[in-house]
Amino acid sequence: MTDKKAMLAGDISARVADIEPHLIAIRRDIHAHPELGFDTVRTADIVTAWLREHGLTPQTGVGRTGVVADIIGAQPGKTLLLRADMDALPIQEQTGLPFSSTIPGKMHACGHDLHTATLLGVAAILPHYRQQLAGRVRLIFQPAEETPESGAEAMIADGAAEGVDWAVTLHNKPELMTGEVALTRGGSTASSDEFDVRVYGVSTHAARPHMGVDPVVATAYLIGQLQTLISRERDPAHSAVLTIGHIQGGTTHNIIPDSCLLQGTIRTKSPQVRADMEASFRRVCEGVALAMNVRIEVDYLRGVPPLMNDDRLIDALENILSHQFGKPIVAKPSDSFGAEDFSLFTERAPGCQIHIGSATPGRNDHLHNSDYQPDERSIAVGTQALVRLAVDLLTNNNN
């Protein structure tokens, strides 16, 4: 059994090596022509052409500009969804690379170009193992991961998640050296909820504060009280992040205004902490309104939920990926409080996010940076990981 697993690892690695230059060329083309949000028309066309070239029948226009293609195994079985995001960021690129962005103010600074190229690699390699597969692999190329309006939500509304038994995505991680693959347990990314709080007082002259009700002082007090939700109410092992990003009140020096606006975000790593934080947030606002004799209106907007990695799937992937890469891969808790709309898929089916090391030697890169230069060898590593997990999960899909 061990020899067969080693042979499969070598075969997958060799097949990926054969097409790696093509995948890198596609990545560079996509990188040079970044597209934002749902406007991923050119990228979707590249994806569609590649899928057809490799014998697949892509469905286009899913979730407006998304692309879906199924690889159907020789035997019936479960459905595994693999997703890559396609959109870029509104950032002016500063890398100076020969294939840097040709579109002013737009850049692939989060590595979605790597992700798209990786899943195209899967589309080329995985059909070679069709006779071993019991079930199907659904390839999802998603727009609008970086925008408030979610591409995942749009694709799900168009049926992309129907009949799915597992959902897996990957993300490049410049904190890890290329060649490293990491799994996490529990929340891989956080929920991201936004709030607009309006504190209403009574305006008056600054020389006569007793004749009004000062919403600025009440807002300052509210901010301090809200921070105690993290420092004094939350268990540090199950923490959250509360950030005030914007305050606006008043128009000049000598007038106490009628109102003050407070805006920010709350991020959590579990559904229960998320619910607790919203309830506590509203309670503190109500208390401050009473204590400070002001009226407070809260507009609390839930964004994407936390991406919760499924324990049974992580157990399986620890074993599968260790065999593919010939070294132990052990899942650890995640320290990320970033948000990821793939969580909308993992709300519907057991799933997880895999981290692929993308650190370029001699650099100290990080995501969403205008000089982000990931190691392109991470494409081949990610392709190997996704192909191997698909083969093994669908070969043993009764587990």
C-alpha positions in Angstrom: 0.0 0.0 0.0 2.8 2.3 0.9 4.5 1.6 -2.5 1.3 2.4 -4.3 0.9 5.7 -2.5 4.5 6.6 -3.2 4.0 5.7 -6.9 0.9 7.9 -7.1 2.7 10.8 -5.4 5.5 10.5 -8.0 3.1 10.2 -10.9 1.1 13.3 -9.9 4.3 15.3 -9.3 5.7 14.4 -12.7 2.5 15.3 -14.5 2.3 18.6 -12.7 6.0 19.3 -13.6 5.2 18.8 -17.3 2.6 21.6 -17.3 4.1 23.9 -14.7 5.6 26.3 -17.3 2.1 26.6 -19.0 0.5 27.3 -15.6 3.1 30.0 -14.8 2.5 31.6 -18.2 -1.2 31.7 -17.6 -0.7 33.2 -14.1 1.5 35.9 -15.6 -1.1 36.8 -18.2 -3.8 37.0 -15.6 -1.5 39.0 -13.3 -0.8 41.5 -16.1 -4.6 42.0 -16.7 -6.2 42.2 -13.3 -10.0 42.5 -13.0 -12.0 43.5 -9.9 -15.1 42.1 -8.3 -17.6 40.6 -10.8 -15.8 42.2 -13.8 -13.6 39.1 -14.3 -14.7 38.6 -17.9 -11.3 38.3 -19.5 -10.1 35.9 -16.8 -13.2 33.8 -17.1 -12.6 33.6 -20.8 -9.1 32.3 -20.2 -10.4 29.7 -17.8 -13.2 28.6 -20.1 -10.8 28.1 -23.1 -8.4 26.0 -21.0 -11.2 23.8 -19.6 -12.5 23.2 -23.1 -9.0 22.5 -24.4 -8.7 19.7 -21.7 -12.0 18.0 -22.6 -14.3 19.6 -20.0 -17.6 21.3 -20.5 -17.6 24.5 -18.5 -20.7 26.3 -17.5 -20.2 30.1 -17.8 -22.1 33.0 -16.3 -22.6 31.3 -12.9 -22.9 34.0 -10.3 -22.7 36.5 -13.1 -19.1 35.8 -14.2 -18.1 32.6 -12.5 -17.2 29.3 -14.3 -18.1 25.8 -13.2 -16.9 22.5 -14.6 -17.4 18.9 -13.4 -14.9 16.1 -13.7 -17.0 12.9 -13.5 -15.4 9.7 -12.2 -15.9 6.2 -13.7 -18.1 5.2 -10.8 -20.9 7.1 -8.9 -20.1 8.6 -5.5 -19.7 11.8 -3.6 -19.1 15.3 -5.0 -16.0 17.3 -4.0 -16.0 21.0 -4.7 -12.7 22.8 -5.3 -12.7 26.6 -5.6 -10.3 29.2 -6.9 -11.0 33.0 -6.7 -10.3 35.1 -9.7 -10.6 38.8 -8.7 -7.8 41.3 -8.0 -7.6 44.4 -5.7 -7.8 48.1 -6.3 -4.1 48.7 -5.6 -1.5 50.4 -7.8 1.2 47.8 -8.4 4.8 48.7 -7.4 6.7 45.4 -8.2 8.3 46.5 -11.4 8.0 42.9 -12.7 8.0 42.3 -16.5 4.5 41.0 -16.2 3.2 43.6 -13.7 -0.3 45.0 -14.0 -1.1 46.9 -17.2 -4.2 48.3 -15.6 -3.7 51.5 -13.5 -5.0 51.1 -9.9 -5.6 47.3 -10.2 -3.3 44.5 -9.0 -3.3 40.8 -8.0 -2.0 41.5 -4.5 -3.7 38.6 -2.9 -2.5 35.8 -5.2 -5.8 35.0 -6.8 -3.9 34.7 -10.1 -1.9 31.9 -8.4 -5.2 30.2 -7.3 -6.7 30.3 -10.7 -3.6 28.9 -12.4 -3.5 26.1 -9.7 -7.1 25.0 -10.3 -6.5 25.1 -14.1 -3.6 22.7 -13.3 -6.1 20.4 -11.5 -8.4 20.6 -14.6 -5.6 19.3 -16.8 -4.2 16.6 -14.5 -7.2 15.1 -12.7 -8.9 13.6 -15.8 -6.0 11.2 -16.1 -7.2 9.6 -12.9 -10.9 9.5 -13.9 -11.0 5.6 -13.8 -10.0 5.7 -10.1 -12.7 8.2 -9.1 -16.0 7.3 -7.6 -18.0 10.5 -7.8 -17.2 13.9 -9.3 -15.0 16.9 -8.7 -16.7 20.3 -9.2 -14.2 23.0 -10.2 -15.4 26.5 -9.2 -13.8 29.6 -10.5 -15.3 32.5 -8.5 -15.4 36.2 -9.0 -15.8 38.9 -6.3 -14.1 37.4 -3.3 -12.6 40.7 -2.3 -15.8 42.8 -2.5 -18.6 43.4 0.0 -21.0 41.8 -2.6 -20.0 38.2 -2.4 -19.2 36.1 -5.5 -19.6 32.9 -3.5 -23.1 34.0 -2.5 -23.9 34.7 -6.2 -22.6 31.4 -7.4 -24.4 29.5 -4.6 -27.6 31.2 -5.6 -27.1 29.9 -9.2 -26.7 26.3 -7.9 -22.9 25.9 -7.7 -23.1 24.2 -4.2 -26.0 21.8 -5.0 -25.2 18.2 -4.2 -21.8 18.9 -2.8 -20.5 16.6 -0.1 -17.1 18.3 0.6 -15.8 21.8 -0.2 -12.1 22.7 -0.3 -10.2 25.8 -1.2 -6.6 26.9 -0.9 -4.8 30.1 -0.3 -1.2 31.1 -0.9 0.6 32.1 2.3 3.8 34.2 2.1 4.5 33.5 5.8 5.3 29.9 4.8 8.2 28.8 2.5 7.4 27.5 -0.9 6.9 23.7 -0.6 5.2 23.9 2.7 1.6 22.9 3.0 -0.4 23.8 6.2 -3.8 22.7 7.6 -5.7 24.4 10.4 -8.3 23.2 12.8 -11.3 25.1 13.9 -11.8 28.6 12.3 -9.5 29.1 9.4 -10.7 32.7 8.8 -13.0 34.9 10.8 -16.5 36.3 10.4 -16.6 39.9 9.4 -19.5 42.0 10.6 -19.9 45.7 10.3 -21.7 48.2 12.5 -22.9 51.8 12.1 -23.8 53.4 15.4 -25.4 56.8 15.5 -25.4 58.6 18.9 -28.0 61.3 19.2 -27.8 64.2 21.7 -29.0 67.8 21.7 -26.9 70.5 20.1 -26.0 73.7 21.9 -23.2 76.3 22.2 -19.9 75.1 23.5 -20.1 77.7 26.2 -23.4 76.3 27.5 -23.0 72.5 27.5 -25.6 72.2 30.3 -28.3 73.3 27.9 -27.6 70.3 25.5 -26.7 66.7 25.6 -23.2 66.0 24.2 -23.1 63.0 21.8 -19.3 63.3 21.4 -18.6 62.7 25.1 -21.1 59.8 25.0 -19.4 58.3 21.9 -16.0 58.5 23.6 -17.5 56.7 26.6 -19.1 54.1 24.3 -15.8 53.4 22.6 -14.1 52.7 25.9 -16.9 50.4 27.1 -17.0 48.5 23.8 -13.3 47.6 24.2 -14.0 45.9 27.5 -16.0 43.3 25.5 -12.6 42.0 24.3 -10.4 42.7 27.3 -12.8 41.7 30.1 -15.6 39.5 28.7 -14.0 37.3 26.1 -12.0 34.2 27.0 -8.6 34.8 25.4 -8.8 31.3 23.9 -12.0 32.2 22.1 -11.3 35.9 21.4 -12.5 38.4 18.9 -11.4 41.6 17.3 -13.4 44.8 17.6 -12.1 47.8 15.5 -13.5 51.3 15.4 -12.6 52.6 11.9 -14.5 55.8 11.6 -15.8 58.6 13.8 -17.7 61.6 12.6 -19.4 64.3 14.7 -19.8 68.1 14.6 -18.8 70.8 12.1 -16.9 73.4 14.0 -15.1 74.3 17.2 -17.8 75.9 19.3 -20.9 73.8 18.7 -21.9 70.7 20.5 -23.5 68.7 17.6 -26.8 66.8 17.5 -25.2 63.5 16.7 -22.0 61.5 16.3 -21.4 58.5 13.9 -19.3 55.5 14.9 -18.4 52.8 12.4 -16.3 49.6 12.7 -16.1 45.8 12.4 -16.2 42.8 14.7 -14.4 39.6 13.7 -14.8 36.2 15.4 -13.6 32.6 14.8 -16.7 30.7 15.7 -20.5 31.0 15.3 -21.1 31.0 19.0 -18.6 33.8 19.7 -20.1 35.7 16.8 -23.5 35.5 18.3 -22.2 36.4 21.8 -20.4 39.5 20.5 -23.4 40.9 18.7 -25.6 40.5 21.8 -23.0 42.1 24.0 -22.4 44.9 21.6 -26.1 45.8 21.5 -26.3 45.5 25.4 -23.4 48.0 25.8 -25.0 50.4 23.4 -28.3 50.3 25.3 -26.5 50.7 28.6 -24.5 53.7 27.5 -27.6 55.3 26.0 -29.3 55.1 29.4 -26.2 56.2 31.4 -25.4 59.2 29.2 -28.9 60.3 28.5 -28.6 59.9 24.7 -30.4 57.9 22.0 -28.4 55.3 20.2 -29.3 53.6 16.9 -27.4 50.5 15.9 -27.2 49.2 12.4 -25.4 45.8 12.7 -24.7 44.2 9.3 -23.6 40.5 9.3 -21.0 39.8 6.7 -19.5 36.4 5.9 -19.4 33.8 8.6 -16.2 32.2 9.9 -14.7 29.5 7.7 -14.9 26.4 9.9 -12.6 23.5 9.0 -14.3 20.2 9.3 -12.4 17.9 11.8 -13.0 14.7 9.9 -11.9 16.2 6.6 -8.8 17.7 8.2 -8.0 14.2 9.7 -8.2 12.7 6.2 -6.1 15.5 4.6 -3.3 15.2 7.2 -2.8 11.6 6.0 -3.4 12.2 2.3 -1.1 15.3 2.0 1.6 13.7 4.1 1.8 10.8 1.6 1.9 13.2 -1.4 4.7 15.4 0.0 6.6 12.7 1.9 6.6 14.5 5.2 4.2 14.9 8.2 1.5 17.6 7.8 -0.2 18.2 11.1 -3.1 20.7 11.4 -2.7 23.6 13.9 -5.0 26.4 15.1 -5.2 29.4 12.8 -4.2 32.9 14.0 -5.8 34.7 11.1 -8.7 37.1 11.6 -9.1 37.8 7.9 -12.4 37.0 6.3 -13.1 34.7 3.4 -16.4 34.2 1.6 -15.6 30.5 0.9 -17.2 30.1 4.4 -20.6 30.4 2.6 -19.7 27.1 0.9 -18.5 25.4 4.1 -21.8 26.4 5.8 -23.4 24.0 3.3 -21.0 21.1 3.2 -18.1 20.0 5.4 -15.0 21.8 4.1 -11.7 23.4 4.8 -9.0 25.8 3.5 -5.5 24.6 2.7 -2.5 27.0 3.0 0.2 26.8 0.4 3.6 28.4 1.2 4.5 31.2 -1.3 7.4 33.0 0.3 10.0 34.1 -2.2 13.5 33.5 -0.8 15.1 36.7 0.4 11.8 38.6 0.6 9.4 39.4 3.4 6.1 39.6 1.5 2.6 39.9 2.8 -0.8 39.9 1.2 -2.6 43.0 0.0 0.7 44.8 -0.5 1.6 46.8 -3.7 5.0 45.0 -3.9 3.7 41.5 -3.3 5.9 39.0 -5.2 4.9 35.4 -4.3 7.0 32.4 -5.4 5.3 30.9 -8.6 6.5 27.5 -7.6 3.6 27.5 -5.2 1.3 26.8 -8.2 2.8 23.3 -8.7 2.6 22.6 -5.0 -1.0 23.6 -4.8 -1.9 21.6 -7.9 -0.3 18.5 -6.4 -2.2 19.0 -3.2 -5.6 19.4 -4.8 -5.2 16.5 -7.3 -4.0 14.1 -4.6 -6.8 14.9 -2.1 -9.4 14.5 -4.9 -8.0 11.2 -6.0 -7.8 9.8 -2.5 -11.1 11.2 -1.1 -13.1 9.9 -4.1 -11.3 6.6 -4.2 -12.3 6.0 -0.5 -15.5 8.0 -0.6 -17.4 5.7 1.7 -15.3 6.7 4.6 
